Amino acid sequence: MFAVLAQAGTATRPQLASLARLSKPTVSSAVAELEGVHLAAHSGTSSGGTGRSAAVYRLGPAAGAVLAVDLGPALTRVRGCALDGSLLAEAAGPREDAADVVREALGALPADAPLRTIVVAVGDVAAPQRVRPATAKAGPVFDTVTVALPSGVPVHLENNVNCAALAELHEGSARGRDTFGYLRIGVGIGLGIVVGGRVLRGANGAAGELARLPYPWDDDREPRHEALEEYIGARSLLRRAAESWPEADGPCPESTERLFALAGEGRAAARAVVGRHGTDVGRLAAAVTAVLDPGLIVLGGSTGADAQVLAGVRAELDRLSWPTEVITGTLGELGTVVGAARLAVARGVQTVTEAARAKD
């Protein structure tokens, strides 16, 4: 009943009975028990068509909160949510200030709300992650970033691209589609695989780690570790721009944002580099389609989500593979923390219900 109420947000006892497919007396007893331990609370009344009113319930203060942390390459984003998914706190700041960002979000959570779980989105869950319990002097360490997390709270690591894929599934451009691939192209590359409405993680939690694809395949060159990411990633994109940039066009752009802006203005050199990038991403999309046949590919990431890349991806995918819809994600850089928060809420509800079963 707690899980049903968390999913509903607010509901009357008749509504809960319908959602849970339980009898009204059973629901009344369960709600009374939840109220007794402050996991549910009365939040007003609702008038029905017959003129009779019904009590409306929501989660109580003892339900608690969860925390989602996105340790991005440059920026850390944090969200705190109640177990019904409502936003309680959020903060953002430079990656090197991750501990301060987490501390700010924690400080904004209700003081009487127990923290149920924490989900941390990282770049590669298959890579060794140094994690240690929080102490007075230091907190858990993720990729050399010290994050002060409260002790005694379960911490779950999740791939950042998987989180973004989950967000696009429920709140973004893939709503209504239960199978698709979320292809993120930026500083790195990655794929979130959604099949039957669920994120596919793989035996090692590393499904979709496209950086590990062998590259290049050539008679005269051996594949190198993560060479494909090195080639398609933003750093190589800027390097190729510098190599081909004509002196007459002035200084070569030092950021992908500037490169894409110049391409949008019609600068030939920039358009050529961006056009080739779209073709390269399209080839990667063709490889994804050959393996998964997802029917839909959602493009994301700092370069992959740019509208100028979309046409090239579609054209190359049409040339190399069978018809597959390609669209751009709508949540942008917020996708990872939004998806991580959704996972944290699900984990938090599970923490409460599992604790109740253990007592039983």
N, C-alpha and C positions, 0 to 999 in steps of 0.2 A: 504494500500500500504506500509506503514511503517513496518507492521508486516511481509509482504512478503519479503521485502528487508532485514530485520533483519534475516530471515530464510535463505535467499539465500547467504548472506554475500556480494557478489558483483554480479551485473547483468546489462545487457543492458535493454533499454526500451522494445524492442521486447520480451526479456526473461521474464521481469516482466509481460508483457501483457499475455504471455502464462501461467505463474504461477498463476496469479490472475484471469485469464479467463475474462479479460476486454479488451475493444477496445484500440488500440494504442493511439488515441486522448485522451481518458480518462486517460490512464497511463501517457502520456506526461504532461497533466495538473496537475496530482497528484504529479509527480516527481518535477515539477517546484515549486509547493507549498511547498513541503518538503525542497527543496533547499533554498527557501526564508526564512525559519525559521531555517536553518542549521541542519535539521534532516537528510538530505541526502547531499551527496557531489560527485562531479565529480572526478573519480579516474583514468582516462585514456581512451583509445579507444581500440576497438576490431575490427579486420579485418574479414569480412565475406567472404564466398566463391565467391561472385561476385566481390570482390575487394573493395566494399564499406565498410567504417568503421562506427562503432556505439559507442556512448559514453557509458562508463561503470560507474556505480554508486555504492557507498557504503554508510554506515551510516555516518552522519555528526557529528561534535563535540558536538552539542547540544543533541544528542541521549543519551549520558551519559554512566554510568557504574553501575555495581551491585557488591555486596560483599557477599561472602559465608563464614560462620564461622562454623567449626567443633570443638565443645567443647568435645574432646575425654577424656577418663578417665585419661590419662597421658599426652597427647599431644594435643595442639591446632593447627589446620591448617586453613589457610585463603587463599582464592582466590578472586581476583578482575577480572571481565570480562567486555568486551564491550557487547552491546546488540546483537551482532551477534555471541556471544559465544567465541570470541577470548580472550586468556589470556593476561591480562594487568599487573597483580602483583600476587605474592604469598609469603607467609611467614609461618613459623612453629616454635614452641617452646614449652616449658613445660606448662602444664595446669595452673600452678600458675602465669605464665607470660602472660596470655591470653591478657591482656590489651595492653602490649607492642607489641605482635604479630599483633594484629588488627591495632595498630597505625602504625606499619611498612608497612603493606599492604596498608593502606589508603594513606600513604605518597608517595607510588610508583604509585598511580593512576594519570592520567593526571589532572593537576590543573583546566583545563577548562571543565572537564567532570562532569556534575551534577550526584550525586549519587541517583539512582532511587529507589532501594530497597535493603534490607538486609535479607538473610535467615540464621538462626542459627539452626544448627543440634544439638539436645539434646537427652539424653538417653530415656526420657519418657515424651511425650507431655501431658499425662494424669495426671502427677504429678503437683502440684502447682508450677508455675514458677514465681519468683519475677522479675518483669520487671518494670523499671521506666525510664522516659525520661532522656537523657544525660544532665548533668549540668557541670559547671566549675570544680566542686569538684569530681564528680563521674558519672559513666555511668550506663547503665542497669545492673541488677544483674541476672545471671542465675546460679542456683545451688550454690550459695555463691561465684561465680566468678564474679568479677566486670569487665565489658567490656566497654571500652570507645567508644561508637557508636555515630555518629553525630545526633544531634537533628533534628526533622522534617522529618526523613526518615522512611518510613514504615518498620517495623521489623516483620518477619514471623518465627514462630517456626515450625520445622519439625522433625519428628522422624529420628534418625541417620541411622537406619536400612532401612527405606524407601528410604532415599537418596542413600544408597549403592545399593539397589535393582534397583533403577532408572538408576544408572550408569552402572550396569551390563547389563541392558536391552539395552541401547543405545551404550555403548562403551566396554562392557566386554563379558563374555562367554555366555550370554543369547541373544545376537544379533540374530534377526530372529525368536525369540520365544516370542509370545505375552502373554503367560500364564505360570507362574512358581512361585516357592517359593524360596526366598533368606533366607537361614537359617544361622544366624550368631551365632557362639559359641566362647566365649572368657571369659573375666572377668564376663560378663553377657550373656544373651541369648535373641534372638529376631528373628522375622520373618517379612520379607518384602513380601507382597502379590501383585503380578502383575496379573491382569486379563484383557484380551483384550487390552494389551499395556498400561494400566493405573494402578497406585498404588492404592490399596484398603486401605482407611484410617479408615473407620468405623465411627459410629455416634459420638464417642468421640475422634476420631483421634488415637485410641488405638488398631486398628486391628493388630494382630500379636504380642501382648505383652505376649509372652509365659511364662514369669516369673509369670504371674497371674494364670496359670493353677493349679488346685488343686493337691497337692502332699504332702505326699504319699497317695495312696488309700490302706488302710490296715484295717483289723478288729480291730487292737489294737492301731492304731495311727491316730490322727486327722490331716487333711491337715493344713499346716502352710502357712502364708503369704510369697510368693515368695520362698518357700522351694525348688521348682524344680530348680530355678536358683542357689540357694545355693549349690545344689547337683552337678549340671553339670558344674558350673562355674570353672574358673581356680584355685581359691583358694582351693576349695574342691579337685580338681585334685591333687594339690601339697600335701594336707593333706593326701589323701589316699596313695600317693607315700611314704610319711614319715612313715606311719603306717606299710607298708609292706616292707620297704627297708631293705635288709639284711646288717648287719654290715660289712660282708666280701667285699661288693661292695664299701666301702668307704662312704664319706659324701653323704647324699641325696641331689639331686638338689634343689636349692632354686628358680628356675624360670622354667616356662613351656618351654622356649626356650632350656634350658639345658636338661630338661627331654626328650624332643623330639629328641634332638641331640644324647643323650645316647641310646635311642631306635633305632635310625637310625644306630648306631654303632653295634647294636646287643646285647646290655646288656639286659639280661633276665628280670630283675626286671622292668626296664623301659619299655620294650616291653609289659609286662603284664599289666601295668597301662595304657599305651597308647591304647592297644588293647581293654581293658574294656571301655575306653572313647569312642572309635569308636562304640562299641556296644550300649552304652547309647545314643549317638547322633543318632544312627540308630533307636532306639526306639522312640525318639522324632520325627524323620523324618516320622516314620510310623503313628504317631498320626496326623501329619500335612497332610499326604497323605489321611488318612481316612476322614478328614474333607473337604479338598480342591480338591483332585485328580488333582494336578497341571500338571502332566505329566513330570515335570522337577523340581528338587531341586538343587539349587546352594549353595554350602557350602562356608562360609566365616568366618572371625573372626580369632583371634590370635591362637586358637587351632583347630577350625573347618576347616580351610583352609589347614591344614597340610596334605600332601599327605599320611601320614601313617594312617590317620583317614578314608580316603575315602573307603578303602576296607571293613572295619568293618561296616560302614554305609550302604554300598550296600548290604552286606550279611544279616544284621539284617532286613533291609527294605524288601528284598526278602523273608525272612522267615515269616514276620508278615503281609505283605500287598501285593498288586498287583504290577506288573512291573512298575517301575518309574525310569526314568533316573536320575542319580546323578552325578554331576560334581563339580569341584572346581572353584570358582571365579578367575578372572584374574587381578582384579584391587587392591586387597589387602587392606591395610589400607588407601589408597588414595580414595577408593570408595565413602566414605561418603562426602568428600569435593567436589569431582567431581560431584556427584549427586546433592548436595546442590547448586553448581554453576549453573547447568542446570535449577534447579527450580528458582533460582534467576533471570536468564536471562528471563525466561518465565514471571515471575512476573514484571520484569522491562519493558518489551515490553507492557504488559497489563497496567502498570501505565501510559505510554506515550499515548497509544491509548484511554484509558478511560478519560484522561485529555482533549484530543482532542474532544471526544464526549461531554464532559461537556461544553466546549466552544461553540460547535455547538448548 
